[in-house]
Amino acid sequence: MRISILTVALNAVACAQTLQGVVDIHAHSGPDVVPRSIDALSIVKLAKARGFRGIVLKNHYEPTASLATLARMGNPGIEVFGGIALNRAVGGVNLAAVERMARVDGKFGRIVWMPTFDSENQVRVNKENRPFVPVSRDGKLLPEVIEVIGFVARNGLTLATGHSTPAEGLAMVREGRKRGARSMVVTHGALAPVSMSVAQMREAAAEGAYVEFVGNAVIGNSQSTTFEKYVEAMRAVGLDRVILSSDLGQAGNPLHPDGLETIFAGLRGAGMTIEEIDRIAKRNPARLLSLE
């Protein structure tokens, strides 16, 4: 009998956590140049139905501000944002592209990702022989990078460090703080090719940035670590400066809400509380996007 009561109690605790209020700042979707599991309008509709408060549509090669505006029109009641990743398709670190993205109707273009798949770091880690988009030279940020960071700071946008090296990411965060940026995030800091150490992530947090931990590092076809290691790293950084996002949308991976439910369960199994998970998946990303 005691086992049955305990089982009921544990199930009740698990069910106490829901997706209500989730803000996913890293959601891939179609149309895209690579296969995706769901299109943008459908994932926004699904996210709303499953209780999300907000979602950020990410594309490595096209700005998503217009897409966010369209998605909002058909789905009142959920906050939808887009952004721009400064890869070669938009001219690299291109202030004009950022300025236009920020002016799209509705002004829901919110996040500016420094180069991701076209970053120098990504290309070198992949041992590819192709053009890339640099953000630094001889240990110093390039003038165009500083210019974009200044625009981000002045206009209340969010600076994301992209797939840069740890040193580059820290330099961008420091520059952002210097220029008064109020919203900064280290893009999947623990995941390759960024692969920051805990000490580096703590330093970024001390400079005012959130550190993003993505769900597809612990589930799906890109799994690269364990829930236990993830929890250890997040606690070491400090949960007040951690954001959990899905980074889902890849063909073959769970859809974003299903994936996040699995991730939440895995984190609870590794010792995190419901309140802690709500903090990193709901409250912190809402603060990053100035929703509270």
N, C-alpha and C positions, 0 to 999 in steps of 0.2 A: 504493500500500500504506500509506504513512504517513497518508493521509486516512482510510482504513478504521480504522486503529488509533486515531487521534484520535477518530473518531466513536464507536467502542466505549467509549473512556475517558470521553468526555463523557456518554454514556448511562448508564454505570455510576455516575458522580457524581450525576446527576439522580435515578436510582433509589434512591440511598442515603438520600434523604429520604422519609419516609413520614408518614402521619397518626397513627402510633402515639404516644400521649401527648398529643395535642392537647386543650386545654381551651378550648372556645368559650364566652365569657361573654355572647354576644349572639346568641341564636338565636330567630327568630320561627317560629311554627307555628300550626296550627289546633287546635281551633276558635277563630275570631276574628270580628270584625265586618267585616273586610276579607278579600279572597281570599288564601289562603296556599297554598304549593306542596305542603305535607305536614302531617299532623297531628302533635301532640306525641309521642304514643306511638310512632309510626312513625319519627320522626326520632331519637328516643333509641335505638330498636332498630338503626337504620341506623348511627348514630354509633358504637355499641358494636361492631358488626360491622366497621366500618372502622378501628377501633383507637383511637378517642377515649378519653381518660382521664376527661373530664368535659364537661358542657354545662349552660348556664344558659338556661332557658326564659323568654322575655320576651314580655309582652303589655302594650300601652300602656294597656289599660282594665280588666283584671282581674288580681288577684293570682294568682301561679302556684305558690305553695308547695304547695298540695294536689296540683296536677298533678305536681309534681316527686316527691312522695311516692308517688303511684300509679305513675309511670313507673319508679321504683326497684324497686317490688315485682315487676314483670315483667321487669326487666333487671339482675339482679345483676352486679356487675363494672364498672359505670360510675357515676361520681359525677354525680348530677342535682340541680340546684338551681333554685329559683325566686326570685321577688321581688315587688316592688310598685312601680308607677310612679304617682306622686302627681298624677294628672290628675283632672279633674272627676268622673269616674265613681266614684272612691273618696272623694270629698269634698275633693279637692285636697290640700294639705299637712296631713294628718290623722293626728295621732299615734295615735289609737285604732285606725285601720286598720293602721298599721305594727305596733303592739303585737299585734294579733290575727294578722297574717300571721306574725310571728316565733314565735307559739305553736302553729302548726299541727303536728299529729302528725309526728314525725320531726325537726322544726325544720330543714327544708331550705330555708326561705325565707331567702335570704342577702343579696340586693342590694336597696337602697332607691334607686330612681331619683327624683330631683327631677322636677318636671313636664316632660313631653316634648312631645307634640303639643298639649297645652293650655297650654304655657308662654306667658308674656307675650311672650317673644322670638320664639317660633315664630309666634304669631298676628300679631305686627307685621310680621315678615319676609314672611309670606304675604299681608299686606295684607287680612286677614279682619276682618269686623265681627261678633265673637262674644265671649262671655265667655272669660276666661282665668284661669290660676292664677298670681298673682304670687309671687315669692320675695323681693323687695326693694322698698324705697321710699326715695327720696332717697339712694340709694347705700348703704343699710344693710339687712342681712338682717332679714326680719320675725321677730317673736318665735316664731311657730309653726315657722318653719324652723330656728331655733336649738334649739328644743325637740326636734325630730325628730333633728337632728344629734347632740344629746346622747344621745338614746336609742340611736342607731346605735352611737355610740362605747362606751357602757356595756355593750352587749350583743354586741359583737364582730361586728356586721353590716358590710356594705360600703356606703359612701356613693358614689353615682354622681350626677354633676351634671346629668344630663338635658340638655334643649335650651336651657339658660340662656345668657345673654350671657357673653362671656369674663370681664367684670368680676364678674358674679354667681358664675360657676364658681370663680373665684379666691377670692372672699369665702367661699364654702362650704368650700373646701379649707382655707383659713386657720382657719376656725372649727372644722373637724374636727380639725385638728392641735392647736388650743388645748384641745379637749376630750378629747384622747387617742385619737382614731380611729386604728386601726392598718391600716385597709383602705379606700382611697379611689381612685376612678378618674374621670377627666374623660371623660364620654361623647363618643365620636367627635369629639375635639377639633379636628381639621382639617376636618371636614365641616360644611357649612351645615345649620342656621342658627347653629351654635356658632362655627365659623370663627375659632378662636384663631390668633394669630400664633405663630411659633416661639418668640419671646421669652416670650409668655404661657404657652405649654406648658412651657417650661423653668422658669418660675416655679412653676407647679403641681407639677412634678416635684420642685423644691427644697423644697416644702412637704410632700412625702411622698406625693403622689398618683402613680398610674400614668396615662399618657395613652393612651387607646384610639384605635387606627386601625382602621377597619372595611373589610372586603374589598369590600363593594358599592360603595365609592367608586371602585374601579379595574376592576370587571367588572360586567356585567349592565345592567339598564335604569335604574340610578341612577348610572352611571359619570360622574364629575365631574373626575377628575384622571388623571395618568399614573403608572405604576409608578416612573419615575425621580424625579418630584417627591415621591412618597410616601417613597421611600428617603432622599432628601435631608432631608426633614423629620424622619423618625424618627431618623436619625443625629444631626441637630442637637439633638434633644431629649435623646438618650442612650438607647441600646437597653436599658439596665438598668431604665428607667422607662417602657417602651413595651409595650403589649399589642395584639396583632393578634387581632381576632375577625371573624366572618363577617358579622354583621348581615344574614343571608340568611333566606329563607323566603317572600319575595314571589312571587306568581304570575308565571311567566315567567322567573324567575331560576334559575340552577343550584341544585340541592340543596346543603346545607351542605358535605358532604365533597367533592363534585365541585368546588364553587366554591373551596374552600380549596386543593385540588390545583392548580387553575388559578392562583390567587393566589400560591402558593408558587413556581410556575414563573416567573411574571411578575417576582416579586421577585428570584429568582436571575438572571433575564435582565437586571435593572437593577443587578446587582452585589452583592447580598446573598449571604452564605454560608449553607450548610445550618445551621451552628451558630448563626448569628445569627437565622435564622428560627425554629429550635427554641426559642431563648431567648424570643422575643416571642409565640410561639403556644402554647408548652407550659409552660416553667418560670415565666415571669412571671405568667401567669393562675393557675397553680397556687398561687403564693405569695399572690396577691390573695385567693384563696378559702381560704387556710390549709390547703392540701393538702400543703404541705411547708414 
